[in-house]
Amino acid sequence: MARTLSRLLGKCPNVLYVSSGALLYEQVLALHMEGVVGKRRGSSYIGGSSPDRIKIKRPGATPAERFNRREM
């Protein structure tokens, strides 16, 4: 799957291609990111909540709503 995405998207500086969920989660922990969102294979992306997605947060992560966000 990662190879297919890299062929379709080419070199994107903001995209990390991984073939392992465990490797991705290790990077989330190392970079102190909030977490990851997984989507069921074959499901379409729709805005809002969906039973086809799961959010896995890093232990001790600051909830996103606690950050000061600027309107763009």
C-alpha positions in Angstrom: 0.0 0.0 0.0 2.8 2.5 0.9 4.4 1.9 -2.5 1.1 2.5 -4.3 0.6 5.8 -2.5 4.2 7.0 -3.2 3.7 6.3 -6.9 0.4 8.2 -6.9 1.5 11.1 -4.8 5.2 11.4 -5.7 7.4 13.1 -3.2 5.3 15.0 -0.7 7.3 16.5 2.2 4.4 16.3 4.6 3.5 12.7 4.0 5.1 9.8 5.8 4.8 6.4 4.0 4.8 3.4 6.2 3.8 -0.2 5.7 3.4 -1.0 9.4 0.9 0.5 11.9 3.4 -0.3 14.7 6.1 1.7 12.9 3.7 4.6 12.5 2.8 4.6 16.2 6.5 4.5 17.2 7.0 7.7 15.1 3.9 9.3 16.8 5.4 8.6 20.2 8.9 9.8 19.1 7.6 13.1 17.7 5.2 13.7 20.7 2.2 13.9 18.3 -1.3 13.7 19.7 -2.1 10.4 18.1 -3.2 8.7 14.9 -6.6 8.1 13.2 -7.2 4.9 11.4 -9.8 4.3 8.7 -11.4 1.0 7.7 -10.0 -0.2 4.4 -12.5 0.3 1.6 -14.6 2.9 3.5 -15.0 6.4 2.1 -13.9 9.5 4.0 -16.9 11.5 5.3 -16.7 14.5 7.6 -17.6 14.1 11.2 -17.7 10.9 13.3 -17.8 7.6 11.6 -17.9 4.0 12.9 -15.3 3.3 10.2 -12.6 5.3 12.0 -10.7 5.0 15.2 -8.6 7.6 17.0 -5.6 6.3 19.0 -4.1 8.9 21.3 -0.6 9.0 22.7 -0.6 8.4 26.5 -0.3 11.9 28.2 -1.2 13.8 25.0 -2.6 17.3 25.4 -6.2 17.3 24.0 -6.4 19.4 20.9 -9.0 21.7 22.3 -6.5 23.0 24.9 -4.2 24.5 22.2 -4.7 28.1 21.2 -5.7 28.0 17.6 -5.9 31.0 15.3 -8.7 31.3 12.8 -7.5 31.4 9.2 
